[in-house]
């Protein structure tokens, strides 16, 4: 074969190999783009927003549209307990969100579990503006029970030491209870914030669904308030539970016949961070949730049965979420 002809053939083969390489690269990129698109669609359109914490990049929280609420003539007392242990990084923001409500008949107590991270110094800095105690306890539920032991109030709530109340929340809750005397437990929409306090998502919830509550504890604890009569009848939080203590409390309240309501307002922020119990203690949580379903449903449901039990509620939540996102729903 002539040298020139051989050279031309080799150049053609090299060009074909390069082109095939480009086509393979393009195919891989298309496959990655397709997979990423499916993941995005699944995350933002199929996965329930109420359990999707990081919905967007961090941004400054703005809830300018929430209306002010006037207090009723007969102002009830509110008791709030914050259980805390080694949460100095977030504790001040939590306390400020409560005392900053400037509610005239507020009894606020922080039950610290004997922290060694500077939490006590933070508590001392508030002087007599808050009540607090720092000593060992048997866990979160025990701390809440200890905190309420010396509080006599009309309305009760607990707020974890990494979460925050939104401005005007207490006035709104009091007004809601005043306008709905038959409601015993009320909760609202939540905002997700990161460790630095920047908003990363929101959960706009549909009306209360007692059947769905038997399958999943969907009520945002940090937004929940209840009348004293609930506590007087069903008792304290179960100190044997580490994860599902608020869901168990609600299931007992529901079984006792108390009325629930979802209020149409953002009440509080749930902070998402690496050290929170919600993510680090999930194995314990699965066991506790299985035991609660066994007790209140009469059997341990399969995952498919759980999915069917909450599917209607999750579908309504998806509708509420996108109606809010599109500006069709204010709260």
N, C-alpha and C positions, 0 to 999 in steps of 0.2 A: 504493500500500500504506500502511495506517495506520502511523504512526510507532511506536506501541506494539507492533504485530505485528512490525514489522521488527526492533525492539530484541530481542524475545523470540527471533526466529529467529537473530539474530546471537549471542545468548548461548548458544543450543543448539549452534550450529556451533562456538563457542569451547570449550564443554564437551566436545564430541566430539573436537576436535583435541587438547585436553589429555589426554583418556583414551587416544587413539591414541599420544600421546607416551609416556605411562606404560607402555602395553603394549610399545612398542618398547624402552624402557629395560629392562623386565623380561626381554624376550627376549634382549637383549644380555647381561644379567647371568647368565641361565641358560646361554647359550652359553659365557661365560667360565668359569662354575662347572663345566660339563661338560668343557671343555678342560682346566681345572686338575685335575679328578678323574682324567681319562685320563692326564695327565702324572704325577700322583702314583702311580697304579696302575702305570704303566710303570716309573717310577723304583724303586719299592719292592717290586714283585712280579715284574716281568719282567726288569729289568736285573740282571745278576749282582752280588750284594752285594760279592763280592771285588774288584770294580772300581768300586764306588760309594763314594767316599771320605767324602763328607758325608752321612751317613745320618740324623743328628739334630742338634739344636742343641748347642753345646758344653756339656759337663758334666764334673765331676770324675771322674777315672779311679778305678775301684774294682775290684780283682780279688781280693777277700778270700777267695774260695773255692779259690784255687790252693794245693795242699798243699805242705808243705816236703819236701825230698828229702835223704836222707842220702848222704854221699859214700861211694864204694866204698873198700875197704881199700887198693888200689893206685891212688893218685890220678894220673891222667894230666895232662900239662901242656897248657895251652891258649894259643894265640897268636892275638891279635886285632889287626888293623890298622885304623885309621881314616884314610882319605884325606880331606883337607880343603883348602879354598881359600876364604878370605874368608867363613868361617862363624862368626865370633865370637859372633854372636847366639845360636847354638844349641850351640856347641862344648862349653861347660861342662856342660850337661845330658847330652850324650853321654858325656863322660869320666866324670862322676859315676855314670852308670848302669853303667859297666864296673867302675871301681875300687870302687864300692859293693857289688859282688858279694862282696867279701872272699874271693875264691877263692885258695887257698894257693899254687897253681902256675900263676900267670897271667903271661904276657908280653904287655904292652899297649904298642903303638907308634902314635903319631899322625904321619902323613907329611903335613906341610903344604906346599902348593905355593908358598910365598913370599908369604903373605898380608900385606896392608897395612891391615887393618881392626881390629887389636888382638888377633888370634888368638895371636900370639907371646906377648904379655903373659899371656894366659890359660894357655898352655902352661907358661910359666916359673913360674906360681903353684903348680904341682903339685910342684915340686922333683924329687926322685928317685922319686916315686911312679909316674911314667910315663916311657916313653922317647919322644922326639920329635925330629924334624928339620924344619927349614923351608928349603926350596930349590926352585927351579923344577923342574918335571917335565913330562912329555908328556901329562898327563891322568890321569883317575881310575885306569885300569887300570895305568898305569906307576907311579903312587903306591903302589898296593897291592903290586905286585911289589917295588918298592924297600923297602917296609916289611917284607915277609916275608924279604928277602934275609939278614937277620942273626938271624932267629928260628928256633930249633930246638924243635919242639913236637910233641905227639901229635895234637892236635885244632886245627883252624884255622877262622877266620871273619874277615870284615871287616864293619865297621859304619860306615855313612856318618855324617858329622859333623852331620847334622840328625835322625838317628834315635836311639832309646834302647832299651837292654835292660830287660826287666822284672825285678823282684827275684826272685832264686832261679833265674834262667835257666841260669846256668853249671852249677850243681849238678845241675839237672834233666838237662841235655844229657849231662853226664858219666855220670850214672846210666843214662840211656837207652842210650848206647853200650855201657856195661858189661853191660847186660841183653840187648843185641842185637849180639853180636860180628860178625854177618854184615852188618850195615848199615854203609854207607860214608858216606852223606850223609843228614842228618836236618834237617827243618825243621818249623815249627809254625804255629799260628794267629797272626794279627797284629791289632793295634789301630791305628786311625787317630787321630792327634792333630793339632790345629791349631798355628799358629805360637806360641801361648801355652802349649802343652802340655795343652790340654783335649781330652778324648775326643770324637770326632765320628762314630765308627763302629767296627765290628769285622768281621773276615773269619774265619769258621770253615770250615776246609777239609776235604773228604773225603780218603780214602786216595789215595796216589800213583797217577798214571796216566801211564805212560811214553809211550803213544800220543799223548795230549793234549799232552805236552811238546814233541812234534815240531811242533806247530802254534802253540803260544803259550807264552811264558815266564811261567807262572802262579805259580811258587814265590816266596814273599816272601823277598827276599834278606836282609833284616835278621834273619830268624829262622833262617838256614841255617848249618850247621856241617858240616865234613867231616874225615875222617881224613887224616893226613899222607900215607898211601899213595896217595891220589887225586892229590894235588899232585905227588908224586914220579913218578907214571906219566904224567899228561897235561900237566904243565907249568904255566906261569904263565897269568895272564889275558892275553888278546890286546890289546896296547897300541894296536892300530889301531882298536879299537872305542871309541865314546864313549857309547853308549846300551845296547846289548844284550850287554855284556861278561859279565854273570853268566849269562845264558841260553846264550851260546856255551860258557861253561865247563861248564855242566850238560849240554849236548848232547854235548860231548866225553866227559864222564864217563859218560854213559849209553851212548854208542857203545863205550866201553872195557869195558863190562860191570859197572860198579859199581852197587851196590844202594842204592836210595833208600827213605826212609820218612818219612811225615808223623807227627809226634808229637802226641798229643792234649793240647796245652797252648798257652796264649798265651805266646810267647817274647819278642816285642819290639814296639815301636811305630814305625809309619811316619808321619813328619811331613809334613803337607800344607801347602805355602806357595807363594807366587807365584814365588819365585826358583829353585825346585828344577828340576834338569835334566830330570826325568821329564816335565814339562809344557812346558818352554821349548825342548827339543831334539827334538821329536817327528818333524820331517821327516827328520832324520838317522836317527832310530830306525826309521822305516818302511823306509828303504833297507837298513839293517843287518839288520832282521828278514826282509826279502824275500830277501837273500843267504843267510841261515841256512836258511830254508825250502828254497831252491833246492839248497843243499848236502846237507841231511839228508833231504829228501823226494825229491830227484832232479828236481824241477820247481818252478816258482813257482805255488803254488795260488791260485785265485781266492778272493774274499772268501766266497763261498758254500761253497767247499770247506773253508776254514778254519773257518767256522761249524759245518759238519757234523763236522769233526775234533774240535772241543772241546765239542760240544753235550752229549754224555753226561756229561762232567766238570762242566760248568756246571749241568746239571740236578741232579746229586748235591750240588753245592755249595749250590744253592738249598734243597734238602731239609735239609742240615746247618744252614744258616743259620736257617731257621724252627724247626727242632727246638730249636736253642739258644735262640732268642728266646722260645719257648713253655715253656722249662724242661724239655724232654724230653731234652736233651743237656747234660751239664755242660761239656765242653770239646771 
